[in-house]
Amino acid sequence: MGALFMRKALKNLKQSLDASEIGGALLMGFDHIVIKAHGSSDGFAFKNAIRQAKEMAEANVIQKVKDALEAYQEKA
């Protein structure tokens, strides 16, 4: 009975953990955004990987990571 009430929450959790929904993972150590998709990715997953790369570029993620690492090294 409880699972019935949690159905939407469980569906959202499953969706947030689905590799095709996420698109891929950011590979660190590059000067540009590199997204690694799962080997079994389909067109939907690649679309989401491209969306993810676009959002990261717009958010200037690479520079933010570099800045955070530089700040950490200065404290060390």
Secondary structure, DSSP 4 states (H G I P E B T S, - for coil): -HHHHTHHHHHHHHHHH-HHHH--EEPSS-SS--EEPPTT--HHHHHHHHHHHHHHHHTTHHHHHHHHHHHHHHH-
